[in-house]
Amino acid sequence: MSLDVDLRLEEQVGAGTDGRLIRKYRLRAAQLVFITCTLGLPGIPLARWIVAEDDLPLTFRASMLVLLGTVYLGIVWFWRAATIVYRDHLAVRQLFRTRRTVWSDVLSIESEGSSASPRTMLLDRKGRLFALPGGVGAQPHEVRAIKDRWARSRGEGWTPPADAFVLVARHRASARGSAVVWAILLAAGSFLVLLVSGLVLDFGSDWDGDEIPWLFQAIGFVPVVVFVAVYQVRRLLLRRRHTASMP
């Protein structure tokens, strides 16, 4: 089913319940299928092997399940992520939560990024600057439609944010994005280091039941731990650097 058909059905459902739902933005079905096949299909043979083999060490089995679970959680995020426009607020649906912002608390909605990967950023009164998921940035006319709804619904008491407020919000968002990039790079690097080290040291020949080398048994746990640790440390350091530089 195409995105346009999905949107019309969702609008009809909204009108039939409380009338507050205006539109829901998600990636197109073809994009979601492509992401699912690209990321998910390679893990199926590995998962079948892990389940079928009875003599695999528990540590190795758990490590592989953690690795596969992380990949499939990413796939679920793509399917779940959405921007939902209501008459009185805007909702951003993420993997484990839905963030709701009433229109009067929205301070700006702007497009940014390159033409190849545009994003639509929302700034709220709490100083949170975040992207609207669901491919909103790739549709300029839809961005204008959301901004028009915001302009009509934000109320007469709305005032534009101060430059200093926007600057702090942008720095926080930049720090968060930088932390994610560093965490992904180092997590992927740790995975490759464990894999290559095991192969270079000829550990691959020792794969025999309980004799699976510890490097391969840790290959699923280490990247996850590295991601969490690097993200938290990098974000903390960037925040401290910004605080120290403020007059």
N, C-alpha and C positions, 0 to 999 in steps of 0.2 A: 504494500500500500504506500502511495507516495506521501510526502510530507504535507502537501496541500490538502489531500483527502483527510489525513489525520487531524489537521488543524480545524477543518470544517466540522468534523465529528466532535472534536473537543469543544468547539464553540457551541454546538447544539446541546451537548451535555450540560455545559455551564449555564446556558440560557434556560435549560429545563429544570435546574435545581434552584440555585439562589440568584442566577442572573449576573453574578459578579465576575465570572471568568471571561476574559476577553480573548486572549490568545496564548498558546503554548509553543515555545520554540525548542526544537530538538534537532540533532543531526538527521540528515536524510537516511532512510532505510538502507539505501545502497552503501552509504558511508559506514553505517553501523555493521552491516554484513561484512564489508571489506576488512574493517578493524578486527572483528571477531574471528574471521578466517585467518588473517595474517598473524595475530597474536595467539589465538586459541588452538588452532589445528596442530601446530608442532608439539604442543604439550600432551596431546591425546596418546600417542604411542608411549611416551615416557610414563604417563599415569597408568596405562594398562600394564606396562612392565613392572612398575612398583607394586601394583596390586597382585599381579600373577606370581611374582617371585616370593616364595615363602622364607628363603634363607637370608634375606637382606638384613643387615643390622638395623635395629630400631632407630638409631641416630641418623643413619643415612636415609631411611624411609621418611622420617620426620623432616629432615632437611629438604628433601625433594618436594614434599608436600607444601612446606612453607614457600619455596620458590614458585611452585605452580600456583599456589593460592594467591600470591602477590600479583602474578600475571592476570589471573582471572578476576581478581578484584578490580584491576585496572579496566578490564573489559566491561564489568558491571557498571563502573563509573561512567563510561561513555554512553551506555544505554540509559542510565538513570539521570545523567546531567541534563538540566533543562532550565530555561528562563520562562516563568509563567507570569503573565500580565493580568492583574485583576483591576477592578474599578477603583479600589481604595488602596491597593498596595502592589508591590512587585515581589515575587518569590523566586529565589535561586535555589534549585534543588541540586544537592550534591550527593556524595556516596552515602553518608550516614546522617545527614541532616538537611533541613530546608530552611534557608535564611529568608525571613520576611521583612520587608522595609516599606512602611507606609510612605505615600508620595510626598508628604510634608517633610519627611526626614531625608529625602534625597536632595543632595546639594548640587550634583552635576552628573550628567550622562554624556560622555565624550568618546569618540572613536580615536584609536591610536594604533600604532604598529605599521608595518609595511603593507603594501597593497596585496602581497602574496599571503600574508597572515594577519589580517586586521582583527582588532579586538574592540569590544565596547566596554568601557570602564565606568563603574558607578561609584560615586563618593557619597557617603551618608554622614549624618551629624555626629556620629561617634568617631569620625576620622578614618573609617575603613574604606579603602579603595580596592575594588575587586572586579574581575572580569565577569561579564554575563555569558554563561555557556549556551550551547545549543546552536552555534553557528550564527548568532545574531550579527556579529561584526562583518560577516560576508554578505550581508543584505542591507545596503545603505537605506533603502526605502523602509525597511522594517525598523532600523535605528531611528529614523525620523518619526515613524509612527509611535514608537515608545516615548520619544522625547515630547511629542505632541500630547500624549496622554498625561505625561508628567506635568507639563506646563498647564494643562487644564485642571489637574487634580491637586496640585501642591498647596493651594490656598493663597490668600492675599498676604499672609504674614511671612511668606518665604523671602529670604534675602540671600544674595550670593555669598559664598564663603570668602574669608579673608585670604590673601595670598600666602601668609605664613601658615595658615591652617592647611591649605592645599599642598604646600611644600612638605610639611611634616608627613601628610598622608602619602604623598608620592614616595618619600624616602622609605617609609615603612613597607609599602608595597614592593619597592625595588629591593629592599633587604630580604623580604620574604621570597621573591622570585630568584634572587641570587643564591639564597640558601638552598632552594629546591634544585637549581641547576648543579651546584657544587655537590649536593648530596647524591643526585642521580649519577653524575660522572664518577665520583669516588666509589659508589656502590657497584656500578658496572665494572670499574677498574679492579675492585677487590675480587669480583667474580672471575674476571679474566686471569688475574694473577694466580688464584687458586687452581683454575683449570689448566693454565699453561705450565705452572710449576709441577703439577702432578704428572702431566704428559712428558715434560722435559726430564724429570727425575725417573721416568719409566715406571711410575706407579700404576699406569694403566694395565700392566701385565699381572698385577696382583689382585685383580677383581675376582675374588673367589669367596662368595658367602661372607663370613664374618671377617675376612681378611681385607675388606675394602679399606684403602688408606684413609687416614683421618682428614687429609686435605679435601678429599671428595665428600666425606661425610659432613664437612662444615660448609660446603659450597652453597647451601641454601640459607643457612643461618647468618653467615658473616655479612653478605650484602645488605640484609635487612637491618642488622645492628649498625652497620656503617652508615646507612642512609639516615636513620633516626639520630645518631650521635652527631654526624656532620651537620645536619639541618639545624639542630638545636644550638650547637656551638657557633656555627657561622652566623645565624640570626642574632644571637646574643652579642657577638663581637661587633657586628655592624650597628646594632642599636647603641652600644656603648660608644663607638666611634662617633656616631652622629650626636649623641648627648654631649660628648666632650667638645665637639666643634661648635656647639651652639653658644652664643654670647650670653 
